[in-house]
Structures are given as structure tokens and as C-alpha cells.
């Protein structure tokens, strides 16, 4: 049925929250900003998701997301926002130092290699994703990798998916499945592109937008039954 599997990276293949936690704690030490508690990380994480979702809705540009999230976070933490730009630059690289796979993700990808065309589709910044994909070895597993900064469009923009389809010479959309954790970018993007969607939802988050999702899983191993 499916020949092309479009995989999101952060939050689906790689445990972004765990990497985020390690990177930010390390940078707080490097920038001498004091202790960064787990509670502070949780606050930042919610801010970060809010900004990326706004990007998916075309309400913000990527530069506004990257700096704005830290400006808001530092303001709430009573930290000088003047450090936000340098902190963000260091953060992009630091993320690549902590590549933590979601349970079973790497094994599943390896089992799919050769059976399907497995494709990475990510909105992450080029500098962060390139380092992360290389450090994790994912660059050697995926058949193709599409990073939004290279494509010129962000998921869920139809332009992103059209670029992927044209590059891979995909003619039959029924042969394509996107797997991702974000309703705003992955699932909405798949719907916009007219392909089947698989929402990886380990925390059983409510689908408040009532998006028509083809499949929903809370464990990546369940993708095997779908395929």
C-alpha cells in the first residue's frame, strides 16, 4: 500500500524534550545564568511549542520564533534578554550533542530500510538538524532528508510537500504516509498535501482541532500493524 514514509524527526524519531533539557541546562552553566531547574525547562518547553505552532499557522517567521521564545522565557525568569540571540545560536549546536532516540525508533527505521523509501521531513533549523542527523547516524539511514530551510517552506505549507513530491517523483499520493507528533505541522501538513497521516501521540493529547487523522498511535511499534 505505502511506498513512501515521511518521518518527522523531533518528538517522533528523536526525543526532543530530553535533548532540549540537556542542552538548556548545559548552556545555563556556560552562560553563567544560574541553575536551570526542571520546572524552568517545563515553562520553556511550553513557550517553545507555542512559538513553533504559531510558525505553522504563518503567524510568525522562523527568526521571530528562534529569538522570541528565549526573549519570553528569559523575561519570565528575570534574565537579561540581551543574551537571547547568542544563547539561541549556541542552543542550535548544543541540541546536536544530545541525540536521544524515542523508544524503538531507530530499530523501526532500520527494519523499514529497503522495504520503503524512508524520508525525513523536518522544520528544525538547518544548523541544528544537520548536526543532529549526522551525530545520530540518521543521515545514513534515511533515503532522503528535507529540511524546511533548504526547501523554502515550512510544514504544513503545501509548498513543502510539493517540493518533496517533485524531488522524489511521487505521482500517486495514496502511496505516501506521514508520521509525526505535531498536529499543527505534520498532520495538518499531510492533510493539506492530500496524503494519509499517522499521529504519534504517546501522551494521548486531545485532538482539539478535530483534524481528520488517518491513524493514531501511542507507541511507534504500532506503525508495523498499519504497514
N, C-alpha and C positions, 0 to 999 in steps of 0.2 A: 504493500500500500504506500508507505512512505519511502522515499529515496533520499530526501534531504532533511537533515535535522539541524535546526538553527538553535544553538545553545547560548543563552545569556551566561555571562561569567560571574559577576559579583552577586553573591546571595544565592546563586544556583549551583555553580561548579565550585567556586571558592567561597569560604566562609568570610564574607566581607566584614561582618561585625567583629569577629575575632581579630582580623588583621587591623581593622580600624582602631580597636582598643590598644593593641600592642604599639602601633605606630604613634598614636597621640600621646600615650604615656611616655614613650621614649623621647618625643620631641619636647614635651613639657620639661624634661630634665635638661635636654640640650639647650633650650631657650631660657632656662632658669626661671620658669614660670611657677614654680612651687609644685606641690603634689597634685596629680590629676586623679581624682577618685573614680570609682566605678559609677557612682551617681552622676558625676560630671560627664562621663562618657555617654551615659544614657540620655542626658539632656542634649549633648551634641548630636548624637545619632538621630534623634527625632528632628532636630533642626535640619540636619543633612538630608534626610528623606523628604522633608517639606520642600527644600530648595530644588532637589532633583525632580520631584513631581511637578513643580512649577515650570521647570525647563521642558518637561514632556508636554505641558499644556501651552508651550510657547509664550509663557508669561515672563520668563527671564532668559538672558543669554547665558552661555556657559561661563564666561568670565564673571558675570554677576553672581552665579551660583558658587563658584570656587572661592571667591573672596567674601561674598555676602554671608555665607554660612559661618565663617570664622569671625567676621565682624559681629554678628548677632551673638554667637557663643561667648566671645571674649567680653562683650558688653555685659551680658548676664553674669559672667564670672568676675566682673570688675578687673579685667585685664586690659592693658593698653591695646587698643585696636591697631595701633601703628605697626604692630608686629605681624598682622594678619597676612599680608602679601608674602613676606619671607617665610612665614610658617607654612603657608599653603604650598609654596614651591618645594620646601623640604618634605612636606607630607606626601606629595606625589611620588617622590622617590622612596620614602620610607615604607610606603604600602607594599612595594615590591620586595622588601626584606622579610615580610611575614606572609608567606603563601600557605594558607591553611585550607585544605580541601574539605568540602562538605562530605559527610559520611557516604562512602561508596561511589562518589562522583568519578574519581579517576578510573576505577575499575570498570565502571559502566561505559565510559568513553572508550577505553581500550577494547572492550568487548564489541563495541559498535564499529570500530575502525575496520574498514574493508567491506563491511556489510552495507553501510550507508555512507553518504557524503556528509561528514560532520563539520559543522560550520560555527565559528564563534561570532556572535553579534553583540557588540558592547558599546555603551555610551561613555564609558570611562575615558579619562584623558589619555592621549597617545603616550605621553611620557610614563604615566603610571602603568598603563596596560601592557605596553611593550616590555617593560622590565618584569612585570608580574608574570606574563605569559612565558617569558624566557626562563625566569627563575623556577617556575613550577614545572617546566617541561611541556606545558600545554601547546607551545608553538610547534612542537614536533608531533603532537597528537592530532590536532585539528587539520583538516584538509584545506580549509580556507579561514582567514581571520578578517573581520570587518570592524574597524574602529571608527566611530562616528566622525572624529576629526579628519580622518582620511576620506571618508565617504562624502562629507559636506552636509550631512543631515543627521539629526538625532532620531533615535526611536522615540515615539511611534510614527514619525513622519513617513508618509508613503514613499518619499524620495529615497529614504534609506533602503527600503526593501526593494524598490525598483532597481536600485544600483546593484544590490545583491543578486537579484534575479537575472539582470542583464549580464553581469560578470560571470555568473555560473551557467548562463544559457538555460535557465529554467523556463520551460514553456508551460508545463502542467502544474498549476498551483496545488492540486489535490495531492501531489507527491511531497509536499512541504509541511513540516510541523515545527513550530517554535516552542521552546521550553524555557520558561523563565519565572522569576519570583515577583516581578513588578506588574501590577495591573495597569499602571499608567503608561509604561513604556513597552514592555514585552507583549502583554496580552492585547492592549489597545492597538499596538503596532501590528500584531498579527491579524486582528480584525480589520484594520484599515487596509492591509495588504490582501485580504481575502484568502488567508490560509488558516489551517487548523491550529489551535492553541492548546498548550498544556501548562496550566498554572501550578508551579511548585509552591505549595502553601503549607509549610511544616507547622506554622503556628495557628493554623485554622483561622486566619483573618477573614472577616466578613467582606463579601463582595458587595460593597455599598453602592457601587455604580450599576449593579445588575448587568454587568457585561456578559454576553453570551459566550461562555468558555466551553471549548470542546471537551477538554479533560481537566480534572483537578486531582493532584496527588499531594500527599504529605510526606512521602518517602520516595527518594529517587529510584529505588529499585522497582517501584510500581510502573515505571516507564516501560519495563520489559513486557508487561501484560498488554500495554497499549500497542506496542510494536509487533 
